[in-house]
C-alpha cells in the first residue's frame, strides 16, 4: 500500500548535472502514491527534458513564468495551493541564494515565495561553491527559516574533483520525505 497517498509534493528541479536524478525521485514518489508536480528552471531543461518528468510524474511540467495561463489563478499560485511539501532536488547555489534573499526571477523562485508548504532542499554543486561563505550564509538563513536541508554527499563530482557537493543519494531523499510526511 502506498505511503504517500494524496500527498501533494512540488518537486523543483534546477540547472545541475544532478537534475537527471530528479526523474528517479519523481518516479519513486509516484510509486509511493504522491501527487508530484514538477517545476523546472530554464537551466534544468538543458540537462533533462520536461517530457521525461511529465511522463514519470503523470502531471504537466511547469517551467515558464511568462507562459500565458490557461486557467486562473496563475500557475505559481495554483501549484503552491494545498502542497504538503516543496522539495528542490537538486538545489543549485543560485537557487539557494534566490530563496535566501527573496529574489524571484523565474517560476520556481516565485513558487517558493507563494507556497506555505514545508520546504526541503537537496543542494548539489561543486565543493568550492558549497564551501563558499556566501553559500554557507544562504544555507544558514534557510535553516533558520525552518527549511530541512538534505546534506550533499561526498565523492567524485561531475567536474572530476573529489569532495562534498554530490546530490544526496535518491534513497536517502525518499526516506527523508516519507519520514517527514508520515
Z-matrix of the N, CA and C atoms (Angstrom, degrees):
N
C 1 1.462
C 2 1.533 1 108.90
N 3 1.327 2 117.98 1 133.27
C 4 1.473 3 120.69 2 -178.83
C 5 1.532 4 112.65 3 -63.19
N 6 1.308 5 116.37 4 141.24
C 7 1.463 6 122.71 5 -178.14
C 8 1.521 7 112.86 6 -83.64
N 9 1.337 8 116.88 7 -27.96
C 10 1.462 9 120.48 8 -171.19
C 11 1.523 10 112.53 9 -109.38
N 12 1.320 11 117.49 10 27.97
C 13 1.456 12 121.30 11 -177.86
C 14 1.521 13 110.93 12 -52.92
N 15 1.324 14 114.12 13 129.36
C 16 1.467 15 123.33 14 177.04
C 17 1.533 16 114.69 15 67.25
N 18 1.313 17 118.31 16 11.60
C 19 1.462 18 120.33 17 174.22
C 20 1.529 19 107.76 18 -84.37
N 21 1.319 20 116.44 19 129.97
C 22 1.466 21 122.34 20 179.08
C 23 1.523 22 108.40 21 -96.85
N 24 1.335 23 114.85 22 113.89
C 25 1.465 24 120.55 23 -179.23
C 26 1.523 25 108.91 24 -114.02
N 27 1.316 26 115.38 25 125.78
C 28 1.458 27 121.62 26 173.20
C 29 1.515 28 106.41 27 -91.50
N 30 1.320 29 116.74 28 120.62
C 31 1.463 30 121.68 29 179.98
C 32 1.520 31 108.78 30 -108.22
N 33 1.320 32 116.08 31 108.22
C 34 1.455 33 121.56 32 175.54
C 35 1.519 34 109.37 33 -88.58
N 36 1.322 35 115.83 34 135.42
C 37 1.461 36 121.51 35 -179.64
C 38 1.523 37 107.14 36 -126.14
N 39 1.333 38 116.25 37 126.40
C 40 1.461 39 120.84 38 -177.01
C 41 1.528 40 110.92 39 -114.82
N 42 1.324 41 115.90 40 174.19
C 43 1.456 42 123.04 41 -171.46
C 44 1.510 43 116.02 42 -76.93
N 45 1.296 44 115.70 43 72.63
C 46 1.462 45 123.75 44 177.41
C 47 1.515 46 107.81 45 -128.03
N 48 1.317 47 117.28 46 153.04
C 49 1.460 48 120.38 47 174.68
C 50 1.528 49 109.76 48 -57.72
N 51 1.321 50 117.49 49 -26.02
C 52 1.462 51 121.92 50 178.85
C 53 1.529 52 112.39 51 -72.18
N 54 1.323 53 118.34 52 -3.99
C 55 1.469 54 120.90 53 178.39
C 56 1.526 55 111.75 54 -57.35
N 57 1.323 56 116.77 55 -28.34
C 58 1.472 57 119.63 56 179.36
C 59 1.527 58 111.28 57 -62.09
N 60 1.338 59 117.58 58 -25.90
C 61 1.462 60 120.69 59 179.86
C 62 1.528 61 112.26 60 -76.09
N 63 1.334 62 116.92 61 -14.09
C 64 1.464 63 120.38 62 177.04
C 65 1.523 64 110.68 63 -63.68
N 66 1.332 65 116.81 64 -28.95
C 67 1.465 66 120.03 65 177.62
C 68 1.521 67 110.28 66 -62.28
N 69 1.314 68 117.63 67 -44.06
C 70 1.462 69 121.90 68 178.65
C 71 1.525 70 110.53 69 -66.14
N 72 1.326 71 116.95 70 -40.65
C 73 1.464 72 121.04 71 178.83
C 74 1.529 73 109.68 72 -61.18
N 75 1.332 74 116.50 73 -49.54
C 76 1.471 75 120.45 74 -179.42
C 77 1.523 76 110.74 75 -59.92
N 78 1.319 77 116.79 76 -45.97
C 79 1.461 78 121.66 77 -178.61
C 80 1.527 79 111.40 78 -60.05
N 81 1.319 80 116.93 79 -46.37
C 82 1.467 81 120.30 80 -178.42
C 83 1.526 82 111.92 81 -66.80
N 84 1.332 83 116.89 82 -37.75
C 85 1.466 84 119.71 83 178.46
C 86 1.521 85 111.22 84 -65.64
N 87 1.321 86 117.09 85 -40.60
C 88 1.467 87 120.85 86 177.40
C 89 1.527 88 110.22 87 -63.58
N 90 1.327 89 117.44 88 -41.95
C 91 1.468 90 120.83 89 177.97
C 92 1.528 91 111.71 90 -61.25
N 93 1.333 92 116.36 91 -27.96
C 94 1.466 93 121.00 92 178.29
C 95 1.523 94 112.08 93 -85.33
N 96 1.344 95 116.97 94 0.87
C 97 1.456 96 121.42 95 175.47
C 98 1.510 97 116.25 96 99.47
N 99 1.320 98 118.54 97 0.44
C 100 1.466 99 120.99 98 -177.79
C 101 1.527 100 111.44 99 -74.88
N 102 1.322 101 114.97 100 152.14
C 103 1.460 102 122.50 101 168.51
C 104 1.524 103 105.45 102 -91.42
N 105 1.315 104 117.02 103 111.12
C 106 1.461 105 121.36 104 -175.58
C 107 1.522 106 109.35 105 -105.30
N 108 1.327 107 115.51 106 126.02
C 109 1.457 108 122.12 107 177.90
C 110 1.532 109 106.66 108 -119.48
N 111 1.317 110 115.64 109 116.09
C 112 1.466 111 121.54 110 -174.33
C 113 1.519 112 110.23 111 -95.81
N 114 1.336 113 114.66 112 134.25
C 115 1.459 114 122.44 113 171.95
C 116 1.523 115 106.39 114 -124.49
N 117 1.328 116 115.60 115 123.24
C 118 1.473 117 121.35 116 -177.50
C 119 1.522 118 110.12 117 -112.80
N 120 1.321 119 115.55 118 144.35
C 121 1.457 120 118.65 119 168.82
C 122 1.535 121 107.84 120 -76.91
N 123 1.320 122 115.66 121 161.39
C 124 1.464 123 120.32 122 177.31
C 125 1.521 124 110.16 123 -57.17
N 126 1.332 125 116.50 124 -38.30
C 127 1.465 126 121.12 125 -179.70
C 128 1.533 127 111.58 126 -66.49
N 129 1.323 128 117.21 127 -34.85
C 130 1.469 129 120.46 128 178.89
C 131 1.522 130 111.06 129 -63.52
N 132 1.338 131 116.36 130 -34.49
C 133 1.467 132 119.69 131 -178.50
C 134 1.522 133 112.13 132 -68.59
N 135 1.314 134 117.18 133 -10.09
C 136 1.472 135 120.56 134 175.22
C 137 1.531 136 110.99 135 -81.78
N 138 1.325 137 116.42 136 -19.27
C 139 1.465 138 121.42 137 -179.38
C 140 1.525 139 112.42 138 -99.61
N 141 1.323 140 117.02 139 -34.09
C 142 1.471 141 120.98 140 -179.18
C 143 1.532 142 107.62 141 -144.59
N 144 1.308 143 115.82 142 140.39
C 145 1.460 144 120.83 143 -177.94
C 146 1.531 145 111.05 144 -76.58
N 147 1.333 146 117.45 145 138.69
C 148 1.458 147 120.16 146 176.66
C 149 1.532 148 113.48 147 -55.37
N 150 1.331 149 117.47 148 -33.84
C 151 1.461 150 120.61 149 -179.90
C 152 1.529 151 111.54 150 -58.60
N 153 1.320 152 117.32 151 -36.22
C 154 1.464 153 120.84 152 177.96
C 155 1.521 154 110.38 153 -59.96
N 156 1.327 155 116.03 154 -49.62
C 157 1.467 156 120.56 155 -177.85
C 158 1.521 157 111.61 156 -72.64
N 159 1.321 158 117.41 157 -30.53
C 160 1.467 159 120.58 158 175.90
C 161 1.532 160 109.66 159 -65.02
N 162 1.315 161 116.60 160 -44.65
C 163 1.462 162 121.17 161 -179.79
C 164 1.525 163 110.70 162 -63.24
N 165 1.321 164 117.11 163 -45.47
C 166 1.467 165 120.72 164 -176.85
C 167 1.527 166 113.19 165 -73.90
N 168 1.323 167 117.00 166 -32.19
C 169 1.472 168 120.29 167 -179.72
C 170 1.524 169 112.20 168 -86.88
N 171 1.343 170 115.26 169 -19.31
C 172 1.473 171 121.65 170 -177.64
C 173 1.516 172 112.10 171 65.29
N 174 1.336 173 115.44 172 25.98
C 175 1.462 174 122.52 173 177.08
C 176 1.522 175 108.94 174 -140.93
N 177 1.336 176 116.89 175 153.14
C 178 1.470 177 118.78 176 175.51
C 179 1.527 178 110.20 177 -59.32
N 180 1.325 179 115.93 178 148.29
C 181 1.457 180 122.28 179 176.76
C 182 1.524 181 108.21 180 -99.12
N 183 1.310 182 115.71 181 132.66
C 184 1.462 183 120.97 182 178.39
C 185 1.527 184 109.05 183 -103.48
N 186 1.331 185 115.73 184 139.60
C 187 1.463 186 118.06 185 178.21
C 188 1.527 187 113.43 186 -148.42
N 189 1.308 188 118.11 187 -11.19
C 190 1.462 189 120.31 188 -173.05
C 191 1.523 190 110.48 189 -119.05
N 192 1.315 191 115.83 190 113.60
C 193 1.460 192 121.87 191 178.61
C 194 1.524 193 111.23 192 -61.23
N 195 1.311 194 117.02 193 -30.80
C 196 1.452 195 121.34 194 -172.35
C 197 1.523 196 113.86 195 -98.27
N 198 1.334 197 117.04 196 5.33
C 199 1.460 198 119.32 197 175.72
C 200 1.525 199 108.63 198 -64.59
N 201 1.313 200 116.30 199 137.10
C 202 1.456 201 120.43 200 -179.10
C 203 1.523 202 109.48 201 -64.10
N 204 1.333 203 116.81 202 122.77
C 205 1.465 204 118.86 203 -179.10
C 206 1.525 205 111.19 204 -65.19
N 207 1.333 206 116.18 205 140.87
C 208 1.459 207 120.88 206 176.97
C 209 1.518 208 110.39 207 -93.73
N 210 1.297 209 117.01 208 -9.70
C 211 1.464 210 122.06 209 178.31
C 212 1.523 211 108.33 210 -145.02
N 213 1.288 212 116.13 211 173.65
C 214 1.455 213 120.92 212 177.60
C 215 1.512 214 107.47 213 -120.96
N 216 1.293 215 123.58 214 136.75
C 217 1.459 216 128.78 215 9.84
C 218 1.527 217 113.02 216 -79.73
N 219 1.349 218 116.78 217 174.00
C 220 1.467 219 120.57 218 178.87
C 221 1.532 220 111.15 219 -57.76
N 222 1.359 221 116.53 220 155.97
C 223 1.471 222 120.47 221 -174.24
C 224 1.528 223 115.37 222 -53.30
N 225 1.336 224 118.50 223 -41.96
C 226 1.462 225 118.06 224 -176.74
C 227 1.530 226 111.72 225 -68.59
N 228 1.304 227 117.61 226 -27.58
C 229 1.467 228 120.30 227 177.05
C 230 1.530 229 109.69 228 -79.53
N 231 1.325 230 116.79 229 -43.64
C 232 1.469 231 121.31 230 179.60
C 233 1.529 232 111.32 231 -62.06
N 234 1.340 233 117.09 232 -46.56
C 235 1.465 234 120.26 233 179.95
C 236 1.527 235 111.75 234 -62.97
N 237 1.321 236 116.46 235 -39.66
C 238 1.466 237 120.91 236 -177.58
C 239 1.525 238 112.08 237 -66.79
N 240 1.324 239 116.13 238 -28.78
C 241 1.453 240 121.38 239 -175.21
C 242 1.528 241 111.53 240 -66.25
N 243 1.305 242 115.82 241 123.12
C 244 1.457 243 121.17 242 174.14
C 245 1.517 244 115.95 243 75.39
N 246 1.319 245 118.21 244 11.46
C 247 1.463 246 120.00 245 179.03
C 248 1.528 247 110.15 246 -70.10
N 249 1.330 248 114.70 247 141.67
C 250 1.462 249 120.82 248 176.32
C 251 1.521 250 111.75 249 -91.56
N 252 1.339 251 116.76 250 -23.13
C 253 1.465 252 121.50 251 -179.07
C 254 1.520 253 109.41 252 -158.46
N 255 1.321 254 115.78 253 139.05
C 256 1.459 255 122.74 254 172.98
C 257 1.528 256 106.15 255 -113.18
N 258 1.333 257 115.89 256 105.66
C 259 1.464 258 122.95 257 -178.82
C 260 1.516 259 109.23 258 -108.26
N 261 1.321 260 117.65 259 131.98
C 262 1.462 261 121.30 260 172.72
C 263 1.520 262 107.24 261 -118.75
N 264 1.341 263 114.54 262 114.25
C 265 1.467 264 121.12 263 -177.29
C 266 1.522 265 108.97 264 -149.48
N 267 1.294 266 118.41 265 109.22
C 268 1.458 267 128.33 266 2.72
C 269 1.534 268 111.95 267 -83.39
N 270 1.324 269 115.02 268 155.11
C 271 1.463 270 122.66 269 175.25
C 272 1.526 271 107.99 270 -111.04
N 273 1.321 272 116.75 271 114.69
C 274 1.467 273 121.31 272 -179.96
C 275 1.527 274 110.98 273 -79.42
N 276 1.312 275 115.96 274 166.13
C 277 1.464 276 121.59 275 176.39
C 278 1.530 277 110.22 276 -58.69
N 279 1.329 278 116.98 277 -39.50
C 280 1.468 279 121.04 278 179.51
C 281 1.524 280 111.36 279 -61.57
N 282 1.319 281 116.65 280 -46.94
C 283 1.460 282 120.24 281 -178.91
C 284 1.526 283 110.98 282 -66.69
N 285 1.327 284 117.26 283 -41.24
C 286 1.467 285 120.01 284 177.16
C 287 1.525 286 110.53 285 -59.89
N 288 1.331 287 117.05 286 -40.43
C 289 1.468 288 121.01 287 178.87
C 290 1.526 289 110.75 288 -64.91
N 291 1.325 290 116.84 289 -43.25
C 292 1.465 291 119.99 290 177.78
C 293 1.522 292 110.63 291 -60.53
N 294 1.326 293 116.95 292 -46.59
C 295 1.465 294 120.36 293 179.00
C 296 1.523 295 110.75 294 -60.71
N 297 1.322 296 117.21 295 -47.37
C 298 1.469 297 121.15 296 -176.38
C 299 1.524 298 112.09 297 -62.13
N 300 1.330 299 116.49 298 -32.17
C 301 1.471 300 120.04 299 -175.78
C 302 1.524 301 113.38 300 -105.74
N 303 1.326 302 117.28 301 5.71
C 304 1.458 303 120.28 302 176.80
C 305 1.511 304 114.25 303 70.72
N 306 1.323 305 117.33 304 25.88
C 307 1.466 306 120.70 305 178.60
C 308 1.518 307 109.24 306 -85.85
N 309 1.331 308 116.63 307 143.90
C 310 1.462 309 119.71 308 -175.38
C 311 1.530 310 111.32 309 -136.38
N 312 1.340 311 118.06 310 68.29
C 313 1.465 312 120.37 311 -178.45
C 314 1.527 313 114.92 312 -82.88
N 315 1.343 314 118.37 313 -7.38
C 316 1.464 315 119.71 314 -176.49
C 317 1.529 316 109.58 315 -146.03
N 318 1.321 317 116.07 316 179.23
C 319 1.461 318 120.76 317 -177.75
C 320 1.529 319 112.09 318 -61.40
N 321 1.328 320 117.70 319 -43.55
C 322 1.467 321 120.63 320 -177.38
C 323 1.521 322 111.49 321 -61.75
N 324 1.312 323 117.65 322 -44.58
C 325 1.468 324 120.05 323 -178.49
C 326 1.531 325 111.37 324 -71.69
N 327 1.331 326 118.19 325 -31.44
C 328 1.462 327 120.94 326 172.86
C 329 1.521 328 110.05 327 -64.80
N 330 1.318 329 115.84 328 -41.81
C 331 1.459 330 120.98 329 178.81
C 332 1.533 331 110.34 330 -62.03
N 333 1.324 332 116.34 331 -40.41
C 334 1.468 333 120.30 332 177.69
C 335 1.529 334 110.46 333 -57.47
N 336 1.315 335 117.01 334 -43.73
C 337 1.465 336 119.92 335 -179.08
C 338 1.525 337 112.31 336 -72.30
N 339 1.333 338 117.48 337 -26.24
C 340 1.465 339 121.29 338 -176.93
C 341 1.522 340 113.60 339 -86.81
N 342 1.328 341 117.62 340 -25.22
C 343 1.465 342 119.36 341 -174.75
C 344 1.517 343 111.82 342 -80.60
N 345 1.307 344 114.34 343 148.18
C 346 1.460 345 121.51 344 173.51
C 347 1.523 346 109.76 345 -112.24
N 348 1.330 347 116.11 346 7.22
C 349 1.467 348 121.40 347 179.38
C 350 1.527 349 110.01 348 -73.32
N 351 1.316 350 116.93 349 155.99
C 352 1.467 351 119.72 350 172.08
C 353 1.533 352 109.34 351 -59.64
N 354 1.330 353 115.80 352 147.68
C 355 1.466 354 121.97 353 -175.88
C 356 1.526 355 109.58 354 -113.88
N 357 1.334 356 114.95 355 133.94
C 358 1.454 357 122.74 356 176.32
C 359 1.531 358 106.71 357 -127.85
N 360 1.323 359 117.30 358 127.58
C 361 1.459 360 122.43 359 -175.86
C 362 1.516 361 110.31 360 -121.88
N 363 1.333 362 115.78 361 133.71
C 364 1.465 363 121.96 362 178.14
C 365 1.529 364 107.99 363 -119.75
N 366 1.344 365 116.95 364 89.76
C 367 1.464 366 119.92 365 -177.85
C 368 1.530 367 112.52 366 -64.82
N 369 1.337 368 114.50 367 150.07
C 370 1.464 369 121.76 368 173.64
C 371 1.520 370 107.29 369 -151.01
N 372 1.327 371 115.95 370 122.89
C 373 1.464 372 120.55 371 -179.06
C 374 1.536 373 108.71 372 -172.90
N 375 1.312 374 115.59 373 172.60
C 376 1.459 375 121.95 374 175.50
C 377 1.534 376 109.10 375 -59.69
N 378 1.331 377 116.31 376 146.10
C 379 1.465 378 120.51 377 -176.47
C 380 1.529 379 112.70 378 -61.53
N 381 1.330 380 118.22 379 -33.28
C 382 1.468 381 120.12 380 177.62
C 383 1.524 382 110.49 381 -66.56
N 384 1.320 383 116.88 382 -39.11
C 385 1.464 384 120.49 383 177.39
C 386 1.527 385 110.62 384 -66.37
N 387 1.315 386 116.46 385 -41.42
C 388 1.458 387 121.43 386 179.54
C 389 1.526 388 110.89 387 -63.50
N 390 1.335 389 117.07 388 -39.05
C 391 1.461 390 121.94 389 -177.44
C 392 1.531 391 113.29 390 -81.19
N 393 1.325 392 118.01 391 -11.19
C 394 1.466 393 120.56 392 -177.99
C 395 1.531 394 109.98 393 -60.42
N 396 1.338 395 117.68 394 139.30
C 397 1.465 396 120.36 395 -179.22
C 398 1.534 397 113.76 396 -55.82
N 399 1.318 398 118.20 397 -32.63
C 400 1.468 399 119.92 398 179.02
C 401 1.525 400 110.59 399 -66.08
N 402 1.318 401 117.41 400 -44.12
C 403 1.467 402 120.82 401 179.07
C 404 1.519 403 110.15 402 -66.59
N 405 1.329 404 116.88 403 -42.36
C 406 1.470 405 120.53 404 177.93
C 407 1.528 406 110.57 405 -59.90
N 408 1.324 407 117.04 406 -42.67
C 409 1.471 408 120.80 407 179.15
C 410 1.528 409 110.53 408 -65.45
N 411 1.321 410 117.12 409 -40.28
C 412 1.463 411 119.91 410 179.05
C 413 1.525 412 111.08 411 -64.49
N 414 1.329 413 116.80 412 -41.99
C 415 1.464 414 120.01 413 177.56
C 416 1.529 415 111.21 414 -63.73
N 417 1.322 416 116.93 415 -38.54
C 418 1.471 417 120.83 416 177.04
C 419 1.524 418 109.94 417 -62.08
N 420 1.318 419 117.16 418 -45.61
C 421 1.470 420 121.66 419 178.00
C 422 1.518 421 110.73 420 -57.79
N 423 1.322 422 116.83 421 -45.48
C 424 1.460 423 121.05 422 -177.98
C 425 1.526 424 111.49 423 -67.74
N 426 1.328 425 116.78 424 -36.95
C 427 1.473 426 119.88 425 175.52
C 428 1.532 427 110.59 426 -63.91
N 429 1.339 428 116.57 427 -41.63
C 430 1.461 429 121.07 428 179.92
C 431 1.525 430 111.72 429 -63.26
N 432 1.318 431 117.42 430 -25.48
C 433 1.472 432 121.49 431 175.00
C 434 1.521 433 111.64 432 -78.97
N 435 1.321 434 116.83 433 -2.71
C 436 1.451 435 120.30 434 178.48
C 437 1.513 436 114.42 435 91.87
N 438 1.324 437 117.44 436 9.49
C 439 1.459 438 120.27 437 179.63
C 440 1.529 439 110.20 438 -76.96
N 441 1.325 440 115.63 439 139.72
C 442 1.461 441 121.19 440 176.50
C 443 1.529 442 108.44 441 -82.23
N 444 1.312 443 116.13 442 130.69
C 445 1.465 444 121.68 443 177.39
C 446 1.527 445 107.09 444 -109.87
N 447 1.329 446 115.76 445 123.14
C 448 1.458 447 121.14 446 175.26
C 449 1.528 448 105.18 447 -92.51
N 450 1.309 449 115.56 448 104.71
C 451 1.464 450 121.48 449 -170.95
C 452 1.533 451 112.25 450 -58.49
N 453 1.332 452 115.85 451 139.24
C 454 1.467 453 119.83 452 176.69
C 455 1.526 454 111.19 453 -64.36
N 456 1.304 455 114.79 454 153.12
C 457 1.459 456 121.82 455 179.17
C 458 1.527 457 109.82 456 -90.27
N 459 1.305 458 115.17 457 163.12
C 460 1.456 459 120.91 458 174.39
C 461 1.516 460 109.86 459 -96.05
N 462 1.315 461 115.39 460 165.88
C 463 1.458 462 120.23 461 177.79
C 464 1.509 463 111.27 462 138.52
N 465 1.325 464 115.40 463 -163.66
C 466 1.455 465 121.55 464 179.02
C 467 1.530 466 109.12 465 -74.50
N 468 1.324 467 116.05 466 124.72
C 469 1.460 468 122.00 467 179.61
C 470 1.523 469 109.71 468 -91.29
N 471 1.321 470 116.15 469 163.57
C 472 1.468 471 121.25 470 -179.31
C 473 1.525 472 112.10 471 -58.85
N 474 1.332 473 117.12 472 -28.58
C 475 1.463 474 121.24 473 -178.99
C 476 1.529 475 112.31 474 -76.70
N 477 1.337 476 116.71 475 -6.30
C 478 1.453 477 120.60 476 -179.82
C 479 1.512 478 113.99 477 96.78
N 480 1.324 479 117.13 478 -6.92
C 481 1.461 480 120.89 479 177.77
C 482 1.524 481 110.06 480 -87.42
N 483 1.308 482 114.92 481 159.65
C 484 1.460 483 122.45 482 176.55
C 485 1.519 484 107.36 483 -101.64
N 486 1.334 485 117.72 484 137.14
C 487 1.459 486 120.00 485 176.78
C 488 1.510 487 112.75 486 158.96
N 489 1.328 488 115.50 487 -173.96
C 490 1.462 489 122.71 488 176.95
C 491 1.521 490 108.58 489 -75.87
N 492 1.315 491 116.16 490 146.98
C 493 1.455 492 119.74 491 174.27
C 494 1.519 493 114.15 492 141.96
N 495 1.334 494 117.10 493 -12.68
C 496 1.470 495 119.94 494 178.24
C 497 1.525 496 109.14 495 -68.55
N 498 1.321 497 116.70 496 145.44
C 499 1.451 498 120.11 497 173.42
C 500 1.528 499 108.05 498 -55.96
N 501 1.313 500 116.38 499 137.56
C 502 1.471 501 119.96 500 176.74
C 503 1.522 502 108.42 501 -53.55
N 504 1.318 503 117.96 502 150.14
C 505 1.464 504 120.09 503 178.91
C 506 1.535 505 111.05 504 -57.18
N 507 1.316 506 115.87 505 140.81
C 508 1.465 507 121.05 506 -177.58
C 509 1.529 508 111.79 507 -54.50
N 510 1.347 509 120.39 508 -43.89
C 511 1.473 510 118.66 509 178.31
C 512 1.533 511 113.01 510 -58.48
N 513 1.322 512 116.99 511 -35.14
C 514 1.468 513 120.62 512 177.63
C 515 1.531 514 110.42 513 -66.71
N 516 1.329 515 117.09 514 -41.99
C 517 1.469 516 121.29 515 178.83
C 518 1.530 517 109.60 516 -62.69
N 519 1.327 518 116.91 517 -46.18
C 520 1.472 519 121.04 518 -179.91
C 521 1.527 520 110.29 519 -62.56
N 522 1.333 521 117.08 520 -41.84
C 523 1.465 522 120.71 521 178.65
C 524 1.520 523 111.38 522 -61.70
N 525 1.330 524 117.26 523 -43.19
C 526 1.466 525 120.85 524 178.80
C 527 1.532 526 110.75 525 -61.15
N 528 1.316 527 116.42 526 -41.03
C 529 1.469 528 121.00 527 -179.13
C 530 1.523 529 109.88 528 -67.17
N 531 1.325 530 116.98 529 -48.96
C 532 1.470 531 119.32 530 -176.93
C 533 1.527 532 111.17 531 -65.07
N 534 1.314 533 117.24 532 -37.62
C 535 1.469 534 120.28 533 177.07
C 536 1.521 535 109.82 534 -63.97
N 537 1.323 536 116.36 535 -44.19
C 538 1.463 537 120.47 536 -178.15
C 539 1.531 538 111.55 537 -65.38
N 540 1.325 539 117.23 538 -42.30
C 541 1.467 540 120.49 539 -173.76
C 542 1.525 541 114.57 540 -88.56
N 543 1.347 542 117.07 541 -6.02
C 544 1.482 543 116.80 542 -179.22
C 545 1.510 544 111.60 543 -94.50
